[in-house]
Amino acid sequence: MIAKGTVVDRVFEHLVLVYNAPWPINICLHERVLAKYNTVFCLIGRIKYAIWELESVYQFLREHRNDVKWANLFKISAWRHGMEVVMRALDSYISLHAIQSQWGAFAKQIGGSLAVEANEELTKAKSLDEVCEKHETYVDLILQ
């Protein structure tokens, strides 16, 4: 995705998602869990950045198509397209499979559903500690 040691890589190393959760949510969203969310956030950011860069390469190739031999332009475009397909597939996989399907599993474990209504009680979880434990497991499964 992004070469190690580049300026962009250093930006993502210093990018931090900060959230001061109000009580009682802060019981489950403590520093360790937020650090894991930050890892997911930075990974998604790197993927989105790679897609954005590949789109800018496409625009560059369109603007300079007369400056490059047709055979070279075709090869470059094919490589760029292949990389973009992989990055978009990875983005979709992380968004749809890793995050949403794991959220569904987490919601079932605590007694909810994907669309928990505001007045519906979460009946399977017996304590707040159990909810926090299952939530951290959910974040760990995203990172796997």
N, C-alpha and C positions, 0 to 999 in steps of 0.2 A: 504494500500500500504506500507507505511513506518511508523513504530511506532513513535509517538511524543516523542521528547526528546532524540532520539538516535543520534549517531554521524552523521549518514547519513542524518537524518532529519535536523540537524543543518547546514550541508553542503548546503542543498538545500535552507535553510533560508537565507544563505549568498551568494548564487549564484545570480549573477546579469548579465543581458544581457545589454551591453552598446553599443550604436550606436550614433555616432555624425553625424546626417544627414546634408548634405549640403543644402544650400539655393536653392530653395524655399521649398524643402521637409520638412525642419525643422519647417515650419509653421504648418504643420499637425502632425508631429511626435514630439510633445512637451513632457515634462516630464510625464504628467498624462497618455498620450497614451502609452509611452514607459514603464511605470510601469505596465500597463495592459498587454502589450506584455510580460513583464517579468513574470507575473503570469502565462500566458499560457505556456511560455517556461519552467518554473519550473515544472508545472504540467506534461508536456510531458516528461521532464527529469526524473521525479519520476516514471512515467509509464515505460519508457524505462529501468530504473534501476531495477525495479521490475521484468520485463521480463528477463533481464540479470541474476539476482539472481536466478530466477526459472530455467533458463538454466544451471546455475552452480550447482544447486541442482540435476538436471538430470544427469550431468556428475559425480557428487559425488556418486549418487546412482548406476550408471553403474560401477564405479570403485570398489565399496564396496558391490556389490550385494551378494557376498559369505559370508559376515560378518553378514548379517541380515536374519532373518527367512523369508521364502517366503510370508507368510500371511501378515507380517508387511510391507515387501517391496511392496507388491501389494497395500496395503492401502495408504502407503506414496506416491507411484507413482500416484495413482488415485487422491489423494488430490492435489498433485503438478500439475498434468495435468489439473485438473479442474480450479485451480487458474491461470495457464498459459492461458487457453482458455479465461477466463474472462478478464485478462489483455490485451491480444491481441485484443479482441473484443472492449475493451475500447479505446485502441490505434487506432484501425481502425475507430471507431466512431468519435473520436476527429479529426483525420486527414481528414477523408472523409466527414463527415456530418458537424461537427461544423465549420471547417475551410474552406474547399473547397466550400460547398454549400452556406455558408454565403458570401464568396468572390464573387461567381456568382451573388448573390442578390445585393451586394455592387456595382459591376461593372455595373449591369443594372441600378441602381439608378443614377449613374453618367454618363450614356450614353455609356458605353463600353460593352465589352463582355469578356468571359473568356480568349480569346486570342486577346488582343488588339494589333493591329499593331502599329508600331512606328510612322507612319505618320497619323494615324487615330485620329481625334479630339474627345474629350469627350464633346458631344454637349448638353446633358441633364443638366449637372451642370451649374448653372448660375454664380457662383462665387467660388473663392477659399475657402471662409468660408463655403459654402455649401458642397464642397468636404470634407473638414476637419471634418465637423459635421457628415456627412454620414460615413466617415472612423471611427470615434470614436464610432458611433453606431454599425458598423461592429464588432469592437473589443469587445464592450459590449455584443453583441449577442454570440460571441464565448465563453465568460465567463459564460453565462447563462447556 
